[in-house]
Amino acid sequence: MDTLIPALKERYDTTVSKIGRDFIIGICNYLDLFSHPEIQKILETQKQLPKQHYHNFLGYYQKLIKKVYEPMKTKPENAEWKFYGFWDLYEEDKGHPFMIAARIFSWKAYFWDRGIYTARLTNLHNRLLILLNNKIILPENQSKSKVGFDVANSVLKIGNDVINIDIRKSGTNQHKVLKYIFEHMDKHADFFKYSDIAEFEFNDKGYLFDPDSHRRYYTACDKINAKVSKKTQGKIADFLEFHSGDKGFVRINPKYL
């Protein structure tokens, strides 16, 4: 582990600074590190999560493997063609009208593809660092978690403390945030992006287009903490750790897991 994270960071930084074939090779070099036992454990754990959670981590990994890693390893000329377009051919016959048009097309196609795969690599990298840095394994003789959420009755349980979240059981924002967290959490301390909660729990398709959308989820998390703190007389004031902004996220404080 001491050498894994620095190696991941070094290969990521190198890859995103490259263009053309070096960019593709960089992605492959980065993904080579996924044979490490610690990352293999994380992959196995992620496979147990509900399918809609895949795009957080496993989905990015699978897309890069399928679209970049496997083609480059099996048929490197195809992977090169995908990202290069007609660049090399253009160099052979710069004056031909077809090559001029092909050059323009390949530029657009290349930078579009590169933007997509850079975003996927970045999301995968950031997510992996979170999972590696915040992994908390529960003792084998302990139940899955000291916390739980009764969705039907909207009741949050933290140890021996019981907190009513939504007495109307009508699905308040607080209820929905907790429902999403507990339906997707596993035995590792995990982060949940507001954008994911918005899309899959609230069906909020406009989240990314409204710069103030994050306030809805930040406020819900704040109110949950306030209820927990009040019920426990201040003993638990930091049940949720959460951050604002369009890239905001929330997690259950690991010390309560």
Backbone as a ProteinNet text record, in pm:
[ID]
protein_1_A
[PRIMARY]
MDTLIPALKERYDTTVSKIGRDFIIGICNYLDLFSHPEIQKILETQKQLPKQHYHNFLGYYQKLIKKVYEPMKTKPENAEWKFYGFWDLYEEDKGHPFMIAARIFSWKAYFWDRGIYTARLTNLHNRLLILLNNKIILPENQSKSKVGFDVANSVLKIGNDVINIDIRKSGTNQHKVLKYIFEHMDKHADFFKYSDIAEFEFNDKGYLFDPDSHRRYYTACDKINAKVSKKTQGKIADFLEFHSGDKGFVRINPKYL
[TERTIARY]
81.8	0	85.4	202.5	289.9	338.5	355.2	403.2	291.3	175.6	67.2	10.6	-26.4	-88.8	5.1	132.9	224.7	238.2	237.4	248.8	125.6	8.1	-115.4	-113.3	-72.6	-68.6	32.3	148.1	252.1	207	145.6	101	-17.5	-103.7	-217	-166.7	-80.4	-28.2	44.8	119.5	193.1	96.5	-7	-102	-177.1	-232	-313.8	-231.6	-99	-13.3	26.6	-13.8	26.6	-83.4	-45.6	-142.7	-115.5	-209.3	-190.5	-168.8	-80.4	-57	-2.3	76.4	130.8	19.1	-89.1	-204.1	-267.8	-284.3	-342.6	-253.5	-125.1	-29.8	-32.6	-46.8	-52.9	-171.7	-287.6	-406.2	-380.6	-319.1	-288.7	-190.7	-90	7.2	-59.8	-153.3	-227.1	-310.1	-381.9	-468.6	-389.9	-264.5	-180.3	-169.6	-179	-168	-288.6	-395.7	-516.8	-502.2	-388.7	-362.8	-318.4	-294.1	-252.5	-363.3	-328.2	-428.3	-527.4	-480.3	-570.7	-678.2	-638.9	-736	-829.2	-777.6	-861.6	-970.8	-935.9	-1035.4	-1145.1	-1104.2	-1201.2	-1292.3	-1236.2	-1316.5	-1419.8	-1379.3	-1471.6	-1584	-1549.5	-1650.7	-1747.4	-1695.5	-1779.6	-1876.6	-1837	-1923.9	-2048.7	-2044.1	-2158.3	-2261.3	-2226.5	-2317.8	-2426.4	-2540.6	-2647.3	-2594.5	-2654.9	-2602.3	-2593.2	-2688.7	-2686	-2567.6	-2498.4	-2383.3	-2255.4	-2260.8	-2140.6	-2067.7	-2142.7	-2075.8	-1989.1	-2001.1	-1914.3	-1771	-1753.3	-1617.9	-1604.2	-1681.8	-1669.3	-1701	-1797.4	-1834.8	-1721.9	-1654.8	-1541.1	-1430.9	-1407.3	-1304.3	-1339.3	-1462.3	-1503	-1499.6	-1537.9	-1535.7	-1393.2	-1302.7	-1163.8	-1100.8	-1137.2	-1085.5	-1136.2	-1264.8	-1326.3	-1287.8	-1283.9	-1264.2	-1117.9	-1031.8	-892.2	-795.4	-803.6	-703.1	-702.8	-819	-824.8	-790.8	-845.7	-806.8	-657.4	-599.9	-458.1	-370.9	-413.2	-334	-347.1	-465.6	-488.5	-461.8	-508.4	-487.8	-448.1	-323.2	-278.6	-303	-303.3	-326.3	-467.9	-564.8	-703	-717.9	-653.4	-661.1	-595.7	-485.2	-415.4	-503.4	-569.5	-657.9	-772	-825.2	-939	-904.3	-785.6	-749.2	-671	-609.6	-530.4	-612.3	-716.7	-784.6	-689.4	-679	-595.6	-464.5	-419.9	-303	-180.9	-146.2	-26	-39.3	-158.6	-179.9	-164.8	-210.3	-202.1	-57	29.1	170.4	231.2	175.1	227.9	185	71	21.1	-53.1	22.3	-37.2	-126.2	-94.8	-165.6	-294.9	-321.5	-441.3	-565.5	-667.8	-790.2	-854.2	-854.4	-914.5	-840.6	-708.2	-628.6	-647.1	-668.5	-694.4	-825.2	-930.2	-1059.7	-1045.9	-969.5	-950.6	-877.9	-781.6	-706.4	-799.5	-887.7	-983	-1075.2	-1126.3	-1215.7	-1144.6	-1022.4	-950.5	-917.6	-890.8	-867.3	-988.5	-1104.6	-1227.7	-1257	-1244.5	-1272.1	-1174.3	-1048	-946.3	-971.3	-989.6	-1004.6	-1136.8	-1239.8	-1364.8	-1342.5	-1280	-1251	-1158.5	-1056	-959	-1025.4	-1117	-1188.1	-1271.8	-1340.9	-1425.2	-1340.7	-1230.8	-1151.4	-1065.7	-1030.8	-962.5	-1056.9	-1183.1	-1283	-1305.4	-1312.7	-1333.4	-1213.8	-1094.8	-975	-967.6	-1000.9	-995.9	-1095.9	-1218	-1319.3	-1277.9	-1223.4	-1176.8	-1064.5	-970.2	-854.7	-896.9	-978.9	-1022.6	-1101.9	-1188.4	-1270	-1183.1	-1084.2	-995.7	-915.8	-866.8	-790.4	-877.3	-1003.9	-1096.7	-1113.4	-1134.6	-1155.6	-1030.6	-913.7	-788.9	-755.2	-783	-747.7	-846.6	-969.4	-1073.3	-1130.7	-1058.3	-1110.2	-1112.2	-1227.5	-1242.8	-1313	-1244.7	-1301.9	-1354	-1475.5	-1533.5	-1480.6	-1466.1	-1423.6	-1519.6	-1468.2	-1551.3	-1663.3	-1641.6	-1743	-1845	-1831.8	-1925.1	-2029.5	-2149	-2250.5	-2206.7	-2274.5	-2230.7	-2208.3	-2286.4	-2268.2	-2338.3	-2286	-2350.1	-2463.2	-2480	-2585.6	-2681.5	-2802.7	-2900.5	-3012	-3083.3	-3194.3	-3315	-3421	-3546.9	-3625	-3619.2	-3680.5	-3831.4	-3895.3	-4042	-4093.2	-4018.3	-4061.9	-3979.9	-3882	-3794.3	-3728.6	-3665.8	-3600.2	-3452.1	-3368.4	-3223.8	-3178.3	-3096.1	-3043.6	-2892.1	-2838.9	-2694.3	-2661.9	-2611.6	-2590.7	-2724.1	-2737	-2862.5	-2953.6	-2909.6	-2989.2	-3080.8	-3205.9	-3305.9	-3356.1	-3346.6	-3383.8	-3491.1	-3605.3	-3711.8	-3675.7	-3662.3	-3622.9	-3743.7	-3842.8	-3961.3	-4084.7	-4145.7	-4259.5	-4380.3	-4382.5	-4494.1	-4474.2	-4350.1	-4314.8	-4351.4	-4339.6	-4378.7	-4260.2	-4139.7	-4022.6	-3964.5	-3925.2	-3860.2	-3720.3	-3656.7	-3520.8	-3426.2	-3443.9	-3358.2	-3375.7	-3500.2	-3531.3	-3466.3	-3479.6	-3427.1	-3275	-3209.2	-3062.5	-3014.5	-3076.1	-3037	-3070.8	-3183.8	-3224.2	-3118.8	-3073.9	-2973.5	-2842.3	-2798.7	-2671.8	-2675.1	-2780.8	-2785.3	-2812.4	-2873.6	-2895.8	-2769.2	-2673.1	-2553.9	-2424.9	-2430.3	-2308	-2272	-2141.4	-2096.3	-2008.6	-1926.8	-1847.9	-1731	-1707.8	-1607.9	-1676.9	-1608.9	-1659.7	-1663.7	-1776.4	-1791.8	-1845.2	-1808.5	-1855.2	-1967.3	-2062.9	-2172.4	-2187.2	-2177	-2185.1	-2329.9	-2349.6	-2483.8	-2541.9	-2456.9	-2505.2	-2565.8	-2507.7	-2562.2	-2694.9	-2697.6	-2821.1	-2932.4	-2896.8	-2995.2	-3052.5	-2965.7	-3009.3	-3087.2	-3037.9	-3095.5	-3200.4	-3196.1	-3295.1	-3402.1	-3362.3	-3455.6	-3504.7	-3445	-3476.8	-3461.6	-3358.1	-3329.8	-3233.8	-3288.2	-3206.6	-3137.1	-3182.5	-3124.2	-3015.7	-2969.5	-2871.6	-2748.9	-2691.9	-2566.5	-2585.3	-2710	-2734.4	-2776	-2795.9	-2835	-2724.1	-2653	-2539.4	-2577.3	-2707	-2750.9	-2815	-2815.5	-2881.9	-2824.8	-2694.3	-2628.5	-2683.4	-2741	-2791.6	-2900.5	-2979.8	-3088.2	-3034.8	-2924.8	-2869.1	-2780.6	-2712.7	-2632.5	-2724	-2834.6	-2930.1	-2990.4	-3021.7	-3077.8	-2978.6	-2850.5	-2747.5	-2732.4	-2738.4	-2725.5	-2841.2	-2960.1	-3077.3	-3071	-3018.4	-3002.3	-2908.9	-2796.5	-2701.1	-2762.6	-2844.8	-2909.2	-3004.9	-3080.4	-3173.4	-3099.1	-2991.1	-2911.8	-2850.9	-2797	-2734.4	-2835.3	-2955.3	-3059.4	-3104.3	-3124.4	-3171.8	-3067.8	-2940.1	-2833.3	-2774.6	-2841.8	-2799.5	-2654.5	-2624	-2492.1	-2382.9	-2416.9	-2315.8	-2267.4	-2361.2	-2325.7	-2365.5	-2268.9	-2296.4	-2239.9	-2167.4	-2099.6	-2125.2	-2249.6	-2282.4	-2250.4	-2290.6	-2258.9	-2145.8	-2055.2	-1953.8	-1995.2	-2008	-2058.8	-1998.6	-2000	-1938.9	-2031.1	-2024	-2110.5	-2045.1	-2113.1	-2061.9	-2122	-2109.2	-2169.1	-2102.1	-1981.5	-1913.5	-1919.1	-2016.9	-2031.8	-2062.6	-2034.6	-2057.6	-2084.4	-2130	-2159.8	-2116.2	-2081.3	-2057.4	-2090.3	-2108.2	-2124.7	-1986.1	-1974.4	-1847.5	-1799.7	-1678.3	-1629.9	-1630.5	-1619.8	-1613	-1745.9	-1853.2	-1982.6	-2016.5	-1926.4	-1950.1	-1899.3
-120.5	0	125.7	119.1	235.5	281.8	187.8	223.9	231.9	171.6	167.1	304.7	379.6	510	606.6	618.8	704.7	660.9	529.5	478.8	516.2	505.5	544.5	692.3	774.9	919.1	953.7	889.3	918.1	879.4	763.3	718.5	800.1	840.4	924.8	1060.1	1124.6	1255.7	1248.6	1140.9	1123.4	1106.4	1026.5	996.4	1119.9	1197.6	1312	1423.4	1413.8	1515.4	1475.2	1353.8	1302.4	1321	1306.6	1309.6	1190.7	1165.8	1061.7	924	849.9	711.6	703.4	801.4	802.1	810.9	879.3	889.7	752.6	677.3	543.9	450.5	455.5	371.7	406.3	535.6	579.2	519.3	515.4	454.7	306.9	239.8	97.2	75.2	159.5	148.6	171.4	264.3	292	169.7	113.9	-0.1	-126.6	-133	-247.5	-260.2	-147.2	-147.6	-211.5	-233.5	-290	-438.7	-496.6	-635.1	-644.2	-529.5	-526.8	-588.1	-671	-737.5	-642.3	-524.9	-430.8	-379.5	-353.2	-304.3	-416.7	-537.5	-651.7	-672.5	-652.3	-663.3	-559.1	-437.1	-329.3	-361.1	-411.4	-447.4	-553.5	-652.3	-757.9	-702.6	-609.8	-548.2	-464.7	-388.7	-302.8	-384	-504.1	-588.4	-633.3	-622.2	-663.2	-552.1	-430.8	-317.9	-322.3	-255.6	-250.9	-194.6	-235.7	-203.7	-54.2	26	167.8	239	168.7	228.7	211.6	133.7	97.8	219.2	318.8	429.6	510.6	487.4	556	507.5	379.6	323.3	208.4	104.6	-13.6	17.7	104.8	140.9	208.3	302.3	368.9	268.2	179.4	77.4	-12.2	-60.2	-150.9	-84.3	42.5	113.8	133	166.7	184.8	51.9	-54.7	-186.2	-225.2	-207.9	-251.3	-163.7	-32.9	60.2	93.5	78.5	118.6	3.8	-53.2	-150.5	-276.4	-338.9	-463.2	-442.2	-337.5	-314.6	-287.9	-214.4	-180.9	-303.5	-390.3	-509.2	-616.4	-624.3	-729.6	-683.4	-561.8	-507.9	-361	-335.9	-196.7	-105.9	-160.8	-75.8	-20.2	-97.4	-49.4	61.8	44.8	147	275.9	260.8	378.3	450.4	374.8	432.6	510.5	454.9	518.5	657.9	674.4	803.1	891.8	831.4	910.8	962.3	887.2	923.4	907.5	1011.2	1003.1	1079.4	1105.7	1191.3	1142.6	1014.4	963.3	967.1	934.1	937.7	1079.5	1173.8	1314	1355.8	1308.4	1344.2	1292.9	1183.8	1127.4	1206.1	1273.4	1344.7	1470.4	1569.1	1687.2	1767.3	1762.4	1848.9	1793.7	1667.4	1606.1	1659.1	1703.6	1758.8	1664.1	1534.3	1437.2	1436.4	1447.1	1442.5	1568.4	1680.1	1803.6	1790.1	1738.2	1717.9	1614.1	1509.2	1404	1456.9	1545.3	1605	1682.7	1762.3	1841.4	1749.2	1645.2	1550.9	1479.3	1435.4	1358.1	1442.2	1568.6	1657.5	1661.1	1684.2	1692.2	1559.7	1449.8	1317.7	1285	1315.9	1284.2	1358.3	1488.9	1567.2	1538.2	1500.8	1457.8	1329.4	1229.9	1103.2	1123.4	1204.3	1224.6	1289	1381.7	1445	1345.6	1257	1156.3	1061.4	1012.8	912.7	974.3	1100	1169.2	1182.4	1216.2	1229.6	1095.1	987.7	855.4	813.7	839.1	804.5	886	1014.6	1102.4	1057.4	1026	978.8	846.9	756.7	628.9	649.5	733.4	759.8	820.9	924.1	991.3	897.4	819.8	724.8	617.6	570.4	467.2	518.6	641.1	697.4	710.1	748.4	757.2	619.6	518.1	383.2	328.3	358.2	309.8	383.3	514	595.2	583.1	542.4	543.9	406.7	303	168.6	133.3	91.3	51.2	-83.8	-186.9	-320.9	-350.2	-395.3	-428.2	-563	-580.4	-710	-819	-941.4	-1050	-1086.7	-1063.1	-1102.3	-991.3	-882.9	-770.3	-777.7	-734.1	-731	-634.5	-638.7	-558	-412.8	-358.8	-219.5	-192.1	-92	-50	46.6	81.2	173.6	104.7	155.4	98.9	198.1	178.3	267.2	184.1	196.8	129	215.6	179.1	261.9	271.6	160.4	158.1	255.4	266.1	354.1	481.2	496.7	613.9	636.1	529.5	534	501.5	590.4	572	517	411.8	352.7	365	421.5	434.1	372.7	251.5	183.2	162.5	215.9	204.6	325	421.1	541.7	524	566.8	557	697	734.1	869.8	861.4	923.7	931.2	1040.1	1002.4	1097.7	1163.8	1084.2	1138.3	1072	1137.4	1076.4	1061.3	1140.4	1129.2	1013.1	965.2	854.8	886.6	1013.4	1055.6	1076.3	1050	1060.6	1199.6	1255.6	1386	1372.7	1486.7	1485.6	1410.2	1429.4	1361	1209.1	1167.6	1025.3	967.2	1036.5	986.6	979.2	1077.3	1075.7	954.5	931.3	815.8	684.2	679.9	558.7	524.4	623.3	597.6	549.4	616.3	579.6	435.6	399.1	265.1	155.4	190.5	89.9	62.1	154.5	140.8	121.3	138.1	123.9	-23.3	-48.8	-183.7	-177.6	-276.3	-279.4	-182.7	-113.5	-8.7	125.9	216	351.7	405.7	467	503.4	645	709.5	842.6	833.5	925	928.6	1070.6	1083.6	1215	1261.9	1393	1448.8	1421.6	1427.2	1406.7	1268	1166.5	1030.9	1021	1080.8	1079.5	1149.7	1261.4	1338.5	1255.5	1187.5	1114.5	989.1	911.2	778.9	772.3	865.1	863.1	969.5	1086.2	1198	1212.8	1138.2	1151.5	1296.2	1360.4	1500.7	1506	1510.4	1507.4	1640.8	1746.6	1878.3	1919.1	1824.5	1857.9	1928.8	1874.6	1928.2	2063.3	2099.4	2223.9	2338.4	2307.9	2409.8	2424.4	2538.8	2554.8	2552.3	2566.3	2567.4	2435.7	2335.2	2208	2141.5	2158.7	2089.8	2133.3	2254.2	2305.5	2213.7	2156.1	2068.5	1950	1893.1	1773	1808.2	1920.8	1968.9	2000	2066.9	2102.8	1978.6	1877.2	1752.8	1687	1683.6	1623.7	1702.1	1833.3	1919.2	1894.6	1878.3	1854.8	1716	1619.7	1485.5	1492.4	1559.4	1573.4	1647.1	1747	1823.5	1734.8	1650.8	1560.3	1458.9	1405.3	1307.4	1370.7	1490.7	1560.9	1591.2	1633.4	1665.8	1540.5	1432.3	1308.2	1250.8	1263.9	1206.1	1307.6	1422.6	1529.5	1571.9	1583	1631.8	1526.6	1405.1	1298.7	1263.7	1267.3	1240.2	1363.1	1447	1570.7	1567.6	1461.7	1453.8	1319.4	1274.9	1144.1	1139.1	1242.9	1252.2	1351.3	1316.7	1409.8	1448.5	1577.9	1619.1	1753.1	1775	1894.7	1954.4	2085.9	2156.1	2164.5	2230.3	2246.7	2146	2172.8	2083.1	1946.4	1937.5	1808.9	1759.8	1809.7	1774.1	1627.4	1579	1438	1423.4	1305.4	1276.7	1134.5	1109.8	974.7	967.4	846	826.1	832.5	909.5	920.2	779.3	742	605.5	559.5	653.4	610.1	553.1	571.8	518.4	388	341.5	217	96.5
0	0	0	66.2	76.3	-59.8	-152	-285	-388.6	-359.2	-456.5	-487.8	-384.4	-407.2	-479.1	-438.6	-515.3	-661.1	-684.6	-821.8	-903.7	-843.4	-911.6	-947.9	-853.1	-877.2	-986	-982.3	-1080.3	-1221.4	-1235.2	-1367.5	-1417.3	-1325.6	-1366.2	-1417	-1340.4	-1379.6	-1513.6	-1533.1	-1658.6	-1775.3	-1754.6	-1862.1	-1909.7	-1816.8	-1857.8	-1920.7	-1911.5	-1974.1	-2116.3	-2158	-2288.2	-2392.8	-2520.5	-2629	-2721	-2812.3	-2910.9	-2851.1	-2914	-2872.7	-2730.6	-2688.4	-2552.4	-2448.4	-2484.6	-2394.5	-2374.3	-2484.3	-2476.3	-2395.1	-2423.1	-2350.2	-2201.6	-2170.8	-2031.1	-1957.9	-2024	-1963.1	-1933.9	-2030.1	-2011.7	-1896.6	-1888.7	-1779.2	-1644.2	-1640.7	-1516.8	-1477.9	-1575.5	-1546.8	-1513	-1553.5	-1515.1	-1363.5	-1293.6	-1147.8	-1079.9	-1156.3	-1097	-1065.8	-1101.1	-1061.7	-915.9	-851.6	-711.5	-624	-526.5	-441	-374	-329	-262.2	-357.6	-482.3	-580	-622.1	-630.4	-663.9	-558.6	-431.8	-324.5	-342	-376.5	-396.6	-514.5	-623.1	-739.9	-704.3	-627.7	-587.4	-501.4	-412	-326.4	-408.4	-503.9	-586.8	-671.3	-709.8	-791.3	-715.4	-582.6	-500.8	-486.5	-530	-516.4	-622.7	-597.2	-698	-829.8	-939.4	-1071.3	-1098	-1049.9	-1079.1	-1014.5	-925.7	-858.6	-940.1	-1047.3	-1121.3	-1178.6	-1225.2	-1293	-1198.3	-1068.3	-972.8	-979.2	-995.1	-993.9	-1093.6	-1070.9	-1155	-1300.9	-1322	-1458.9	-1534	-1468	-1531.8	-1563.8	-1470.8	-1489.9	-1608.8	-1613.1	-1719.5	-1856.1	-1861.9	-1990	-2041.2	-1951.9	-1992.9	-2034.7	-1964.9	-2001.9	-2140.6	-2163	-2288.3	-2405.9	-2384.1	-2495.5	-2523.1	-2422.7	-2440.9	-2414.5	-2294.6	-2251.6	-2338.6	-2353.1	-2429.9	-2578.1	-2644.7	-2784.4	-2801.2	-2708	-2720	-2697.6	-2606.1	-2576.2	-2684.9	-2747	-2845.7	-2988.5	-3021	-3156.1	-3146.3	-3114.6	-3093.4	-3212.3	-3334.3	-3451.4	-3452.4	-3398.6	-3391.8	-3289.2	-3174.8	-3070.4	-3120	-3192.3	-3244.2	-3345.4	-3429.6	-3530.7	-3464.5	-3358.9	-3290.8	-3242.4	-3187.8	-3130.7	-3227.1	-3326.6	-3420.5	-3537.5	-3577	-3699.7	-3816.9	-3897.1	-4016.6	-4002.2	-3881.8	-3863.2	-3939.5	-3923.9	-3989.5	-4141.8	-4191.2	-4334.8	-4388.5	-4309.3	-4351.2	-4372	-4287.4	-4298.2	-4428.5	-4484.3	-4606.9	-4730.6	-4721.5	-4839.2	-4793.1	-4750.3	-4688.9	-4784.2	-4912.1	-5004.7	-5058.8	-5040.5	-5096.6	-5024.9	-5100.6	-5037.9	-4937.6	-4971.4	-4879.3	-4746.4	-4754	-4632.8	-4548	-4615.2	-4540.7	-4462.2	-4529.4	-4462.3	-4351.4	-4380.2	-4280.7	-4158.4	-4182.2	-4071.4	-3978.4	-4037.9	-3957.8	-3879.9	-3948.1	-3881.7	-3767.3	-3792.7	-3691.3	-3569.2	-3588.5	-3474.5	-3384.3	-3446.5	-3367.4	-3297.6	-3373.3	-3315.5	-3204.3	-3226.1	-3126.5	-2996.4	-3006.4	-2883.7	-2813.3	-2889.4	-2826.8	-2748	-2812.2	-2745.5	-2626	-2646	-2539.2	-2417.8	-2443.4	-2333	-2255.1	-2328.1	-2263.7	-2179.1	-2236.7	-2165.9	-2055.9	-2071.2	-1961.2	-1842.7	-1870.8	-1764.1	-1694.9	-1773	-1714.4	-1628.4	-1679.7	-1603.7	-1475.3	-1483.2	-1365.9	-1260.6	-1303.1	-1208	-1144.2	-1224.8	-1172.1	-1071.3	-1106.4	-1020.6	-887.3	-893.8	-770.2	-681	-743.4	-667.2	-600.7	-674.9	-621.9	-503	-511.4	-399.8	-275.4	-295.1	-181.3	-116.5	-197.3	-144.8	-76.8	-132.1	-72.5	57.2	59.3	176	290.7	259.6	362.6	391.9	354.2	374.4	523.2	567.9	708	709.2	751.2	754.8	894.5	901.5	1031.3	1079.7	1210.7	1264.5	1221.4	1203.6	1154	1250.5	1379.5	1476.7	1500.7	1424.4	1439.9	1328.6	1354.8	1251.1	1142.3	1029.4	915.5	952.8	1039.3	1077.5	1209.3	1281.6	1405.5	1376.9	1250.7	1211.1	1114.9	1109.1	1017.3	991.8	882.4	849.4	809.2	888.8	861.7	762.9	634.5	530.6	548.2	579.8	591	696.2	807.7	917.1	928.4	838.3	836.7	972.7	1022.8	1153.1	1136.9	1185.9	1181.4	1315.8	1311.8	1434.4	1435.4	1543.3	1561.4	1697	1696.5	1822.7	1891.6	2013.7	2088.9	2069.9	1992.6	1969.7	1849.8	1864.8	1758.8	1725.9	1598.5	1556	1448.4	1473.5	1373.5	1271.8	1146.9	1042.9	978.8	942.9	874.9	933.2	1031	1100.2	1007.5	897.8	803.4	706.1	698.4	607.6	462.4	427.4	292.4	200.1	250.8	165	157.9	271.3	270.4	211.2	185.9	132.4	225.2	355.3	453.3	442.6	431.5	418.5	293.4	181.4	54.3	54.4	115.4	121.9	200.5	316.5	398.2	328.1	264.2	191	86.4	10.5	-93.2	-31.8	73.8	138.2	186.1	258.1	317.9	215	104.1	0.2	-80.2	-72.5	-155.5	-76.8	51.8	129.6	144.2	164.7	192.1	316.6	338.8	461.8	459.4	348.5	344.1	365.8	436.3	444.5	302.8	262	122.8	109.4	-1	-32.8	-135.5	-126.1	-221.8	-274.5	-405.4	-467.5	-472	-451.1	-461.9	-600.4	-701.7	-839.1	-856.1	-789.1	-796.1	-721.1	-602.1	-522.1	-599.2	-663	-739.7	-854.1	-926.8	-1045.3	-1010.5	-914.4	-891.8	-781.1	-686.6	-578.7	-597.5	-647.8	-663.6	-807.6	-898.9	-1041.1	-1087.4	-1035.9	-1067.2	-1185.6	-1306.1	-1428	-1454.8	-1387.8	-1414.6	-1317.3	-1234.6	-1130.3	-1186.2	-1290.4	-1344.1	-1413	-1443.1	-1514.6	-1423.2	-1296.8	-1199.5	-1096.2	-1095.3	-1003.4	-855.9	-827.4	-687.3	-643.5	-731.9	-700.4	-576	-555.6	-444	-308.9	-302.5	-174.6	-116.2	-203.5	-160.3	-81.2	-126	-64.2	54.8	43.6	156.3	274.9	247.4	352.8	417	336.8	390.2	485.7	445.7	531.4	661.8	650.6	768.5	866	813.4	898.2	963.6	891.4	949.6	1069.1	1052.7	1163.4	1281.5	1251.5	1358.6	1438	1368.9	1436.4	1522.4	1466.6	1540.6	1664.4	1648.8	1760.4	1870.7	1830.1	1927.7	2002.8	1929.8	1990.7	2086.3	2052.3	2134.4	2232.2	2242.2	2333.6	2308	2179.6	2140.1	2138.6	2178.4	2182	2041.4	1946.1	1805.2	1724.2	1696.4	1622.8	1481.3	1449.4	1319.1	1252.2	1257.7	1200.2	1050.9	979	837.1	814.8	727.1	679.2	537.9	511.7	380.8	340.2	208.7	152.4	47.7	31.4	-62.6	-200	-293.5	-429	-524	-655.5	-754.2	-755.8	-695.6	-681.8	-537.5	-463.8	-323.3	-302.4	-183.6	-152.5	-4.1	34.2	173.7	204.4	329.4	376	523.2	571.8	714.9	778.3	883.5	952.8	992.2	946.7	969.1	1114.2	1207.3	1348.2	1398.5	1320.7	1362.9	1290.1	1206.6	1134.3	1211.8
[MASK]
+++++++++++++++++++++++++++++++++++++++++++++++++++++++++++++++++++++++++++++++++++++++++++++++++++++++++++++++++++++++++++++++++++++++++++++++++++++++++++++++++++++++++++++++++++++++++++++++++++++++++++++++++++++++++++++++++++++++++++++++++++++++++++++++++

